[in-house]
């Protein structure tokens, strides 16, 4: 009896293969400097607040300056989740 030729099935396409996602593309050139810039500006904001004993960067905000500094740093840390 004659043998059948090897029948191999073509690879199945998954939904991820058929959808062209933007996740495969590298980040733009400006992404890293902006990300690290946010982290450093936030850190500098908090350090200046502590060193000046509350008179800088915005004296009328008092202790809210700490929250602003950490908020700026948090934006930079959130950007690290999109870094490729």
PyMOL Python script that loads the backbone (N, CA, C, O; Angstrom):
from pymol import cmd

cmd.read_pdbstr("""\
ATOM      1  N   UNK A   1       0.829  -1.160   0.000  1.00  0.00           N
ATOM      2  CA  UNK A   1       0.000   0.000   0.000  1.00  0.00           C
ATOM      3  C   UNK A   1       0.887   1.241   0.000  1.00  0.00           C
ATOM      4  O   UNK A   1       1.926   1.255   0.659  1.00  0.00           O
ATOM      5  N   UNK A   2       0.489   2.288  -0.734  1.00  0.00           N
ATOM      6  CA  UNK A   2       1.276   3.504  -0.865  1.00  0.00           C
ATOM      7  C   UNK A   2       1.139   4.368   0.387  1.00  0.00           C
ATOM      8  O   UNK A   2       0.066   4.460   0.982  1.00  0.00           O
ATOM      9  N   UNK A   3       2.240   4.992   0.768  1.00  0.00           N
ATOM     10  CA  UNK A   3       2.216   5.869   1.933  1.00  0.00           C
ATOM     11  C   UNK A   3       1.731   7.250   1.513  1.00  0.00           C
ATOM     12  O   UNK A   3       2.048   7.734   0.427  1.00  0.00           O
ATOM     13  N   UNK A   4       0.953   7.876   2.400  1.00  0.00           N
ATOM     14  CA  UNK A   4       0.538   9.255   2.157  1.00  0.00           C
ATOM     15  C   UNK A   4       1.715  10.176   2.428  1.00  0.00           C
ATOM     16  O   UNK A   4       2.561   9.900   3.279  1.00  0.00           O
ATOM     17  N   UNK A   5       1.751  11.265   1.693  1.00  0.00           N
ATOM     18  CA  UNK A   5       2.786  12.267   1.963  1.00  0.00           C
ATOM     19  C   UNK A   5       2.534  12.859   3.344  1.00  0.00           C
ATOM     20  O   UNK A   5       1.400  12.913   3.820  1.00  0.00           O
ATOM     21  N   UNK A   6       3.606  13.297   3.969  1.00  0.00           N
ATOM     22  CA  UNK A   6       3.455  13.945   5.265  1.00  0.00           C
ATOM     23  C   UNK A   6       2.567  15.165   5.124  1.00  0.00           C
ATOM     24  O   UNK A   6       2.847  16.076   4.346  1.00  0.00           O
ATOM     25  N   UNK A   7       1.528  15.162   5.865  1.00  0.00           N
ATOM     26  CA  UNK A   7       0.634  16.319   5.844  1.00  0.00           C
ATOM     27  C   UNK A   7       0.870  17.112   7.117  1.00  0.00           C
ATOM     28  O   UNK A   7       0.552  16.671   8.221  1.00  0.00           O
ATOM     29  N   UNK A   8       1.419  18.257   6.935  1.00  0.00           N
ATOM     30  CA  UNK A   8       1.626  19.112   8.104  1.00  0.00           C
ATOM     31  C   UNK A   8       0.658  20.273   8.008  1.00  0.00           C
ATOM     32  O   UNK A   8       0.480  20.885   6.955  1.00  0.00           O
ATOM     33  N   UNK A   9       0.055  20.547   9.116  1.00  0.00           N
ATOM     34  CA  UNK A   9      -0.887  21.658   9.153  1.00  0.00           C
ATOM     35  C   UNK A   9      -0.106  22.963   9.267  1.00  0.00           C
ATOM     36  O   UNK A   9       0.914  23.031   9.954  1.00  0.00           O
ATOM     37  N   UNK A  10      -0.590  23.987   8.594  1.00  0.00           N
ATOM     38  CA  UNK A  10       0.070  25.279   8.770  1.00  0.00           C
ATOM     39  C   UNK A  10      -0.149  25.784  10.200  1.00  0.00           C
ATOM     40  O   UNK A  10      -1.133  25.440  10.855  1.00  0.00           O
ATOM     41  N   UNK A  11       0.769  26.588  10.653  1.00  0.00           N
ATOM     42  CA  UNK A  11       0.690  27.110  12.014  1.00  0.00           C
ATOM     43  C   UNK A  11      -0.580  27.935  12.175  1.00  0.00           C
ATOM     44  O   UNK A  11      -0.961  28.704  11.293  1.00  0.00           O
ATOM     45  N   UNK A  12      -1.221  27.756  13.319  1.00  0.00           N
ATOM     46  CA  UNK A  12      -2.444  28.496  13.590  1.00  0.00           C
ATOM     47  C   UNK A  12      -2.102  29.944  13.895  1.00  0.00           C
ATOM     48  O   UNK A  12      -1.135  30.241  14.597  1.00  0.00           O
ATOM     49  N   UNK A  13      -2.902  30.819  13.361  1.00  0.00           N
ATOM     50  CA  UNK A  13      -2.722  32.232  13.668  1.00  0.00           C
ATOM     51  C   UNK A  13      -3.564  32.570  14.880  1.00  0.00           C
ATOM     52  O   UNK A  13      -4.749  32.247  14.949  1.00  0.00           O
ATOM     53  N   UNK A  14      -2.933  33.220  15.822  1.00  0.00           N
ATOM     54  CA  UNK A  14      -3.660  33.641  17.008  1.00  0.00           C
ATOM     55  C   UNK A  14      -4.102  35.075  16.819  1.00  0.00           C
ATOM     56  O   UNK A  14      -3.694  35.752  15.874  1.00  0.00           O
ATOM     57  N   UNK A  15      -4.925  35.518  17.715  1.00  0.00           N
ATOM     58  CA  UNK A  15      -5.414  36.894  17.628  1.00  0.00           C
ATOM     59  C   UNK A  15      -4.254  37.883  17.758  1.00  0.00           C
ATOM     60  O   UNK A  15      -4.257  38.929  17.109  1.00  0.00           O
ATOM     61  N   UNK A  16      -3.274  37.562  18.585  1.00  0.00           N
ATOM     62  CA  UNK A  16      -2.128  38.450  18.774  1.00  0.00           C
ATOM     63  C   UNK A  16      -1.290  38.543  17.501  1.00  0.00           C
ATOM     64  O   UNK A  16      -0.697  39.587  17.230  1.00  0.00           O
ATOM     65  N   UNK A  17      -1.232  37.458  16.709  1.00  0.00           N
ATOM     66  CA  UNK A  17      -0.465  37.489  15.469  1.00  0.00           C
ATOM     67  C   UNK A  17      -1.165  38.308  14.393  1.00  0.00           C
ATOM     68  O   UNK A  17      -0.510  38.952  13.573  1.00  0.00           O
ATOM     69  N   UNK A  18      -2.483  38.284  14.395  1.00  0.00           N
ATOM     70  CA  UNK A  18      -3.210  38.956  13.333  1.00  0.00           C
ATOM     71  C   UNK A  18      -3.386  40.446  13.593  1.00  0.00           C
ATOM     72  O   UNK A  18      -3.605  41.212  12.655  1.00  0.00           O
ATOM     73  N   UNK A  19      -3.292  40.865  14.844  1.00  0.00           N
ATOM     74  CA  UNK A  19      -3.469  42.272  15.177  1.00  0.00           C
ATOM     75  C   UNK A  19      -2.112  42.944  15.189  1.00  0.00           C
ATOM     76  O   UNK A  19      -1.184  42.482  15.852  1.00  0.00           O
ATOM     77  N   UNK A  20      -2.003  44.032  14.456  1.00  0.00           N
ATOM     78  CA  UNK A  20      -0.759  44.795  14.437  1.00  0.00           C
ATOM     79  C   UNK A  20      -0.786  45.789  15.587  1.00  0.00           C
ATOM     80  O   UNK A  20      -1.498  46.792  15.539  1.00  0.00           O
ATOM     81  N   UNK A  21      -0.020  45.506  16.600  1.00  0.00           N
ATOM     82  CA  UNK A  21      -0.030  46.361  17.782  1.00  0.00           C
ATOM     83  C   UNK A  21       1.108  47.360  17.716  1.00  0.00           C
ATOM     84  O   UNK A  21       2.141  47.119  17.092  1.00  0.00           O
ATOM     85  N   UNK A  22       0.892  48.482  18.372  1.00  0.00           N
ATOM     86  CA  UNK A  22       1.938  49.490  18.448  1.00  0.00           C
ATOM     87  C   UNK A  22       2.978  49.117  19.496  1.00  0.00           C
ATOM     88  O   UNK A  22       4.004  49.788  19.603  1.00  0.00           O
ATOM     89  N   UNK A  23       2.738  48.061  20.271  1.00  0.00           N
ATOM     90  CA  UNK A  23       3.654  47.641  21.318  1.00  0.00           C
ATOM     91  C   UNK A  23       4.962  47.086  20.793  1.00  0.00           C
ATOM     92  O   UNK A  23       5.933  46.974  21.540  1.00  0.00           O
ATOM     93  N   UNK A  24       5.000  46.739  19.523  1.00  0.00           N
ATOM     94  CA  UNK A  24       6.220  46.186  18.955  1.00  0.00           C
ATOM     95  C   UNK A  24       7.220  47.262  18.557  1.00  0.00           C
ATOM     96  O   UNK A  24       8.387  46.964  18.305  1.00  0.00           O
ATOM     97  N   UNK A  25       6.779  48.482  18.501  1.00  0.00           N
ATOM     98  CA  UNK A  25       7.644  49.569  18.056  1.00  0.00           C
ATOM     99  C   UNK A  25       8.434  50.126  19.238  1.00  0.00           C
ATOM    100  O   UNK A  25       7.935  50.162  20.363  1.00  0.00           O
ATOM    101  N   UNK A  26       9.657  50.554  18.983  1.00  0.00           N
ATOM    102  CA  UNK A  26      10.445  51.154  20.079  1.00  0.00           C
ATOM    103  C   UNK A  26       9.910  52.533  20.433  1.00  0.00           C
ATOM    104  O   UNK A  26       9.155  53.142  19.674  1.00  0.00           O
ATOM    105  N   UNK A  27      10.317  53.008  21.595  1.00  0.00           N
ATOM    106  CA  UNK A  27       9.900  54.338  22.034  1.00  0.00           C
ATOM    107  C   UNK A  27      10.555  55.415  21.183  1.00  0.00           C
ATOM    108  O   UNK A  27      11.613  55.190  20.595  1.00  0.00           O
ATOM    109  N   UNK A  28       9.924  56.594  21.117  1.00  0.00           N
ATOM    110  CA  UNK A  28      10.576  57.711  20.440  1.00  0.00           C
ATOM    111  C   UNK A  28      11.830  58.155  21.201  1.00  0.00           C
ATOM    112  O   UNK A  28      12.033  57.796  22.361  1.00  0.00           O
ATOM    113  N   UNK A  29      12.646  58.927  20.531  1.00  0.00           N
ATOM    114  CA  UNK A  29      13.927  59.350  21.107  1.00  0.00           C
ATOM    115  C   UNK A  29      13.727  60.191  22.366  1.00  0.00           C
ATOM    116  O   UNK A  29      14.540  60.117  23.288  1.00  0.00           O
ATOM    117  N   UNK A  30      12.673  60.980  22.421  1.00  0.00           N
ATOM    118  CA  UNK A  30      12.463  61.891  23.538  1.00  0.00           C
ATOM    119  C   UNK A  30      11.960  61.196  24.796  1.00  0.00           C
ATOM    120  O   UNK A  30      11.954  61.810  25.863  1.00  0.00           O
ATOM    121  N   UNK A  31      11.540  59.937  24.709  1.00  0.00           N
ATOM    122  CA  UNK A  31      10.853  59.280  25.822  1.00  0.00           C
ATOM    123  C   UNK A  31      11.742  59.136  27.054  1.00  0.00           C
ATOM    124  O   UNK A  31      11.337  59.498  28.159  1.00  0.00           O
ATOM    125  N   UNK A  32      12.950  58.608  26.868  1.00  0.00           N
ATOM    126  CA  UNK A  32      13.844  58.388  28.027  1.00  0.00           C
ATOM    127  C   UNK A  32      14.239  59.685  28.720  1.00  0.00           C
ATOM    128  O   UNK A  32      14.176  59.755  29.947  1.00  0.00           O
ATOM    129  N   UNK A  33      14.648  60.723  27.974  1.00  0.00           N
ATOM    130  CA  UNK A  33      15.000  61.961  28.682  1.00  0.00           C
ATOM    131  C   UNK A  33      13.828  62.570  29.453  1.00  0.00           C
ATOM    132  O   UNK A  33      14.019  63.110  30.542  1.00  0.00           O
ATOM    133  N   UNK A  34      12.631  62.487  28.901  1.00  0.00           N
ATOM    134  CA  UNK A  34      11.463  63.034  29.607  1.00  0.00           C
ATOM    135  C   UNK A  34      11.157  62.205  30.853  1.00  0.00           C
ATOM    136  O   UNK A  34      10.847  62.752  31.911  1.00  0.00           O
ATOM    137  N   UNK A  35      11.247  60.886  30.719  1.00  0.00           N
ATOM    138  CA  UNK A  35      10.971  59.997  31.851  1.00  0.00           C
ATOM    139  C   UNK A  35      11.944  60.272  33.004  1.00  0.00           C
ATOM    140  O   UNK A  35      11.524  60.477  34.143  1.00  0.00           O
ATOM    141  N   UNK A  36      13.233  60.273  32.698  1.00  0.00           N
ATOM    142  CA  UNK A  36      14.220  60.530  33.748  1.00  0.00           C
ATOM    143  C   UNK A  36      14.154  61.976  34.225  1.00  0.00           C
ATOM    144  O   UNK A  36      14.446  62.262  35.387  1.00  0.00           O
ATOM    145  N   UNK A  37      13.774  62.884  33.337  1.00  0.00           N
ATOM    146  CA  UNK A  37      13.614  64.286  33.724  1.00  0.00           C
ATOM    147  C   UNK A  37      12.536  64.455  34.782  1.00  0.00           C
ATOM    148  O   UNK A  37      12.734  65.166  35.767  1.00  0.00           O
ATOM    149  N   UNK A  38      11.383  63.797  34.578  1.00  0.00           N
ATOM    150  CA  UNK A  38      10.321  63.864  35.584  1.00  0.00           C
ATOM    151  C   UNK A  38      10.802  63.336  36.930  1.00  0.00           C
ATOM    152  O   UNK A  38      10.525  63.933  37.970  1.00  0.00           O
ATOM    153  N   UNK A  39      11.519  62.222  36.911  1.00  0.00           N
ATOM    154  CA  UNK A  39      11.983  61.651  38.178  1.00  0.00           C
ATOM    155  C   UNK A  39      12.979  62.571  38.870  1.00  0.00           C
ATOM    156  O   UNK A  39      12.919  62.747  40.087  1.00  0.00           O
ATOM    157  N   UNK A  40      13.886  63.154  38.112  1.00  0.00           N
ATOM    158  CA  UNK A  40      14.888  64.033  38.715  1.00  0.00           C
ATOM    159  C   UNK A  40      14.296  65.362  39.170  1.00  0.00           C
ATOM    160  O   UNK A  40      14.688  65.881  40.215  1.00  0.00           O
ATOM    161  N   UNK A  41      13.364  65.920  38.409  1.00  0.00           N
ATOM    162  CA  UNK A  41      12.728  67.187  38.812  1.00  0.00           C
ATOM    163  C   UNK A  41      11.918  66.983  40.095  1.00  0.00           C
ATOM    164  O   UNK A  41      11.946  67.826  40.992  1.00  0.00           O
ATOM    165  N   UNK A  42      11.200  65.864  40.176  1.00  0.00           N
ATOM    166  CA  UNK A  42      10.450  65.576  41.402  1.00  0.00           C
ATOM    167  C   UNK A  42      11.364  65.402  42.603  1.00  0.00           C
ATOM    168  O   UNK A  42      11.069  65.890  43.693  1.00  0.00           O
ATOM    169  N   UNK A  43      12.472  64.705  42.399  1.00  0.00           N
ATOM    170  CA  UNK A  43      13.434  64.524  43.485  1.00  0.00           C
ATOM    171  C   UNK A  43      14.027  65.868  43.907  1.00  0.00           C
ATOM    172  O   UNK A  43      14.152  66.148  45.099  1.00  0.00           O
ATOM    173  N   UNK A  44      14.388  66.686  42.939  1.00  0.00           N
ATOM    174  CA  UNK A  44      14.940  68.006  43.248  1.00  0.00           C
ATOM    175  C   UNK A  44      13.913  68.865  43.992  1.00  0.00           C
ATOM    176  O   UNK A  44      14.267  69.613  44.903  1.00  0.00           O
ATOM    177  N   UNK A  45      12.642  68.754  43.600  1.00  0.00           N
ATOM    178  CA  UNK A  45      11.581  69.519  44.260  1.00  0.00           C
ATOM    179  C   UNK A  45      11.525  69.174  45.750  1.00  0.00           C
ATOM    180  O   UNK A  45      11.458  70.065  46.597  1.00  0.00           O
ATOM    181  N   UNK A  46      11.552  67.881  46.061  1.00  0.00           N
ATOM    182  CA  UNK A  46      11.468  67.442  47.456  1.00  0.00           C
ATOM    183  C   UNK A  46      12.729  67.843  48.223  1.00  0.00           C
ATOM    184  O   UNK A  46      12.640  68.296  49.364  1.00  0.00           O
ATOM    185  N   UNK A  47      13.891  67.682  47.610  1.00  0.00           N
ATOM    186  CA  UNK A  47      15.151  68.039  48.279  1.00  0.00           C
ATOM    187  C   UNK A  47      15.217  69.528  48.572  1.00  0.00           C
ATOM    188  O   UNK A  47      15.614  69.928  49.666  1.00  0.00           O
ATOM    189  N   UNK A  48      14.828  70.358  47.598  1.00  0.00           N
ATOM    190  CA  UNK A  48      14.830  71.814  47.817  1.00  0.00           C
ATOM    191  C   UNK A  48      13.864  72.178  48.933  1.00  0.00           C
ATOM    192  O   UNK A  48      14.160  73.058  49.742  1.00  0.00           O
ATOM    193  N   UNK A  49      12.722  71.521  48.990  1.00  0.00           N
ATOM    194  CA  UNK A  49      11.756  71.805  50.061  1.00  0.00           C
ATOM    195  C   UNK A  49      12.360  71.494  51.429  1.00  0.00           C
ATOM    196  O   UNK A  49      12.216  72.282  52.364  1.00  0.00           O
ATOM    197  N   UNK A  50      13.031  70.356  51.549  1.00  0.00           N
ATOM    198  CA  UNK A  50      13.613  69.988  52.845  1.00  0.00           C
ATOM    199  C   UNK A  50      14.802  70.870  53.220  1.00  0.00           C
ATOM    200  O   UNK A  50      14.936  71.270  54.377  1.00  0.00           O
ATOM    201  N   UNK A  51      15.656  71.170  52.261  1.00  0.00           N
ATOM    202  CA  UNK A  51      16.841  71.976  52.566  1.00  0.00           C
ATOM    203  C   UNK A  51      16.459  73.408  52.935  1.00  0.00           C
ATOM    204  O   UNK A  51      17.062  74.002  53.829  1.00  0.00           O
ATOM    205  N   UNK A  52      15.450  73.967  52.242  1.00  0.00           N
ATOM    206  CA  UNK A  52      15.059  75.352  52.513  1.00  0.00           C
ATOM    207  C   UNK A  52      14.128  75.467  53.716  1.00  0.00           C
ATOM    208  O   UNK A  52      13.687  76.568  54.049  1.00  0.00           O
ATOM    209  N   UNK A  53      13.828  74.371  54.359  1.00  0.00           N
ATOM    210  CA  UNK A  53      12.967  74.297  55.533  1.00  0.00           C
ATOM    211  C   UNK A  53      11.587  74.901  55.269  1.00  0.00           C
ATOM    212  O   UNK A  53      11.024  75.603  56.109  1.00  0.00           O
ATOM    213  N   UNK A  54      11.060  74.609  54.078  1.00  0.00           N
ATOM    214  CA  UNK A  54       9.693  74.997  53.753  1.00  0.00           C
ATOM    215  C   UNK A  54       9.517  76.347  53.097  1.00  0.00           C
ATOM    216  O   UNK A  54       8.384  76.743  52.820  1.00  0.00           O
ATOM    217  N   UNK A  55      10.599  77.074  52.835  1.00  0.00           N
ATOM    218  CA  UNK A  55      10.456  78.391  52.210  1.00  0.00           C
ATOM    219  C   UNK A  55      10.505  78.328  50.688  1.00  0.00           C
ATOM    220  O   UNK A  55      10.119  79.290  50.024  1.00  0.00           O
ATOM    221  N   UNK A  56      10.962  77.240  50.135  1.00  0.00           N
ATOM    222  CA  UNK A  56      11.008  77.060  48.684  1.00  0.00           C
ATOM    223  C   UNK A  56      10.402  75.712  48.350  1.00  0.00           C
ATOM    224  O   UNK A  56      10.243  74.953  49.306  1.00  0.00           O
ATOM    225  N   UNK A  57      10.060  75.315  47.216  1.00  0.00           N
ATOM    226  CA  UNK A  57       9.921  76.035  45.958  1.00  0.00           C
ATOM    227  C   UNK A  57       8.675  76.917  45.902  1.00  0.00           C
ATOM    228  O   UNK A  57       8.720  77.967  45.260  1.00  0.00           O
ATOM    229  N   UNK A  58       7.561  76.542  46.547  1.00  0.00           N
ATOM    230  CA  UNK A  58       6.374  77.405  46.598  1.00  0.00           C
ATOM    231  C   UNK A  58       5.985  77.544  48.065  1.00  0.00           C
ATOM    232  O   UNK A  58       5.367  76.641  48.630  1.00  0.00           O
ATOM    233  N   UNK A  59       6.340  78.661  48.684  1.00  0.00           N
ATOM    234  CA  UNK A  59       6.137  78.793  50.136  1.00  0.00           C
ATOM    235  C   UNK A  59       4.675  78.699  50.577  1.00  0.00           C
ATOM    236  O   UNK A  59       4.397  78.219  51.676  1.00  0.00           O
ATOM    237  N   UNK A  60       3.749  79.143  49.749  1.00  0.00           N
ATOM    238  CA  UNK A  60       2.347  79.156  50.178  1.00  0.00           C
ATOM    239  C   UNK A  60       1.732  77.754  50.233  1.00  0.00           C
ATOM    240  O   UNK A  60       0.667  77.573  50.823  1.00  0.00           O
ATOM    241  N   UNK A  61       2.388  76.766  49.627  1.00  0.00           N
ATOM    242  CA  UNK A  61       1.841  75.404  49.628  1.00  0.00           C
ATOM    243  C   UNK A  61       2.247  74.592  50.851  1.00  0.00           C
ATOM    244  O   UNK A  61       1.663  73.543  51.126  1.00  0.00           O
ATOM    245  N   UNK A  62       3.228  75.065  51.570  1.00  0.00           N
ATOM    246  CA  UNK A  62       3.714  74.383  52.777  1.00  0.00           C
ATOM    247  C   UNK A  62       4.020  72.916  52.506  1.00  0.00           C
ATOM    248  O   UNK A  62       4.830  72.610  51.631  1.00  0.00           O
ATOM    249  N   UNK A  63       3.389  72.004  53.239  1.00  0.00           N
ATOM    250  CA  UNK A  63       3.708  70.583  53.115  1.00  0.00           C
ATOM    251  C   UNK A  63       3.184  69.949  51.831  1.00  0.00           C
ATOM    252  O   UNK A  63       3.565  68.821  51.516  1.00  0.00           O
ATOM    253  N   UNK A  64       2.338  70.625  51.091  1.00  0.00           N
ATOM    254  CA  UNK A  64       1.868  70.104  49.811  1.00  0.00           C
ATOM    255  C   UNK A  64       3.003  70.011  48.798  1.00  0.00           C
ATOM    256  O   UNK A  64       2.890  69.305  47.796  1.00  0.00           O
ATOM    257  N   UNK A  65       4.096  70.722  49.058  1.00  0.00           N
ATOM    258  CA  UNK A  65       5.261  70.630  48.171  1.00  0.00           C
ATOM    259  C   UNK A  65       5.795  69.195  48.105  1.00  0.00           C
ATOM    260  O   UNK A  65       6.291  68.765  47.064  1.00  0.00           O
ATOM    261  N   UNK A  66       5.696  68.466  49.196  1.00  0.00           N
ATOM    262  CA  UNK A  66       6.151  67.065  49.202  1.00  0.00           C
ATOM    263  C   UNK A  66       5.287  66.240  48.258  1.00  0.00           C
ATOM    264  O   UNK A  66       5.799  65.445  47.470  1.00  0.00           O
ATOM    265  N   UNK A  67       3.968  66.435  48.342  1.00  0.00           N
ATOM    266  CA  UNK A  67       3.052  65.703  47.473  1.00  0.00           C
ATOM    267  C   UNK A  67       3.284  66.055  46.006  1.00  0.00           C
ATOM    268  O   UNK A  67       3.226  65.180  45.141  1.00  0.00           O
ATOM    269  N   UNK A  68       3.542  67.312  45.726  1.00  0.00           N
ATOM    270  CA  UNK A  68       3.813  67.727  44.343  1.00  0.00           C
ATOM    271  C   UNK A  68       5.088  67.062  43.834  1.00  0.00           C
ATOM    272  O   UNK A  68       5.115  66.557  42.712  1.00  0.00           O
ATOM    273  N   UNK A  69       6.143  67.057  44.648  1.00  0.00           N
ATOM    274  CA  UNK A  69       7.400  66.424  44.248  1.00  0.00           C
ATOM    275  C   UNK A  69       7.242  64.940  43.990  1.00  0.00           C
ATOM    276  O   UNK A  69       7.740  64.422  42.991  1.00  0.00           O
ATOM    277  N   UNK A  70       6.542  64.245  44.899  1.00  0.00           N
ATOM    278  CA  UNK A  70       6.326  62.815  44.691  1.00  0.00           C
ATOM    279  C   UNK A  70       5.390  62.551  43.517  1.00  0.00           C
ATOM    280  O   UNK A  70       5.513  61.532  42.838  1.00  0.00           O
ATOM    281  N   UNK A  71       4.466  63.459  43.279  1.00  0.00           N
ATOM    282  CA  UNK A  71       3.581  63.312  42.123  1.00  0.00           C
ATOM    283  C   UNK A  71       4.347  63.414  40.812  1.00  0.00           C
ATOM    284  O   UNK A  71       4.094  62.649  39.881  1.00  0.00           O
ATOM    285  N   UNK A  72       5.273  64.348  40.737  1.00  0.00           N
ATOM    286  CA  UNK A  72       6.100  64.491  39.539  1.00  0.00           C
ATOM    287  C   UNK A  72       6.968  63.249  39.349  1.00  0.00           C
ATOM    288  O   UNK A  72       7.113  62.751  38.232  1.00  0.00           O
ATOM    289  N   UNK A  73       7.544  62.752  40.446  1.00  0.00           N
ATOM    290  CA  UNK A  73       8.334  61.523  40.351  1.00  0.00           C
ATOM    291  C   UNK A  73       7.466  60.338  39.928  1.00  0.00           C
ATOM    292  O   UNK A  73       7.914  59.482  39.165  1.00  0.00           O
ATOM    293  N   UNK A  74       6.240  60.286  40.416  1.00  0.00           N
ATOM    294  CA  UNK A  74       5.336  59.187  40.091  1.00  0.00           C
ATOM    295  C   UNK A  74       5.004  59.161  38.603  1.00  0.00           C
ATOM    296  O   UNK A  74       4.860  58.088  38.019  1.00  0.00           O
ATOM    297  N   UNK A  75       4.884  60.323  37.995  1.00  0.00           N
ATOM    298  CA  UNK A  75       4.661  60.379  36.548  1.00  0.00           C
ATOM    299  C   UNK A  75       5.829  59.716  35.827  1.00  0.00           C
ATOM    300  O   UNK A  75       5.620  58.945  34.889  1.00  0.00           O
ATOM    301  N   UNK A  76       7.057  60.008  36.256  1.00  0.00           N
ATOM    302  CA  UNK A  76       8.228  59.373  35.659  1.00  0.00           C
ATOM    303  C   UNK A  76       8.235  57.873  35.858  1.00  0.00           C
ATOM    304  O   UNK A  76       8.586  57.124  34.946  1.00  0.00           O
ATOM    305  N   UNK A  77       7.848  57.427  37.051  1.00  0.00           N
ATOM    306  CA  UNK A  77       7.810  55.987  37.307  1.00  0.00           C
ATOM    307  C   UNK A  77       6.711  55.304  36.494  1.00  0.00           C
ATOM    308  O   UNK A  77       6.882  54.164  36.061  1.00  0.00           O
ATOM    309  N   UNK A  78       5.601  55.981  36.287  1.00  0.00           N
ATOM    310  CA  UNK A  78       4.553  55.411  35.431  1.00  0.00           C
ATOM    311  C   UNK A  78       5.033  55.271  33.983  1.00  0.00           C
ATOM    312  O   UNK A  78       4.647  54.337  33.281  1.00  0.00           O
ATOM    313  N   UNK A  79       5.865  56.195  33.555  1.00  0.00           N
ATOM    314  CA  UNK A  79       6.390  56.128  32.196  1.00  0.00           C
ATOM    315  C   UNK A  79       7.309  54.917  32.017  1.00  0.00           C
ATOM    316  O   UNK A  79       7.465  54.420  30.902  1.00  0.00           O
ATOM    317  N   UNK A  80       7.920  54.437  33.110  1.00  0.00           N
ATOM    318  CA  UNK A  80       8.812  53.277  32.975  1.00  0.00           C
ATOM    319  C   UNK A  80       8.048  52.024  32.570  1.00  0.00           C
ATOM    320  O   UNK A  80       8.648  51.095  32.029  1.00  0.00           O
ATOM    321  N   UNK A  81       6.746  51.970  32.815  1.00  0.00           N
ATOM    322  CA  UNK A  81       5.973  50.800  32.414  1.00  0.00           C
ATOM    323  C   UNK A  81       5.803  50.725  30.905  1.00  0.00           C
ATOM    324  O   UNK A  81       5.508  49.653  30.377  1.00  0.00           O
ATOM    325  N   UNK A  82       5.979  51.826  30.206  1.00  0.00           N
ATOM    326  CA  UNK A  82       5.864  51.862  28.740  1.00  0.00           C
ATOM    327  C   UNK A  82       7.217  51.876  28.043  1.00  0.00           C
ATOM    328  O   UNK A  82       7.281  51.965  26.817  1.00  0.00           O
ATOM    329  N   UNK A  83       8.295  51.788  28.811  1.00  0.00           N
ATOM    330  CA  UNK A  83       9.637  51.880  28.242  1.00  0.00           C
ATOM    331  C   UNK A  83       9.999  50.566  27.573  1.00  0.00           C
ATOM    332  O   UNK A  83       9.836  49.504  28.173  1.00  0.00           O
ATOM    333  N   UNK A  84      10.486  50.622  26.340  1.00  0.00           N
ATOM    334  CA  UNK A  84      10.912  49.423  25.607  1.00  0.00           C
ATOM    335  C   UNK A  84      12.348  49.545  25.232  1.00  0.00           C
ATOM    336  O   UNK A  84      12.902  48.639  24.609  1.00  0.00           O
TER     337      UNK A  84
END
""", "prot")
cmd.dss("prot")
cmd.show_as("cartoon", "prot")
cmd.util.cbc("prot")
cmd.orient("prot")
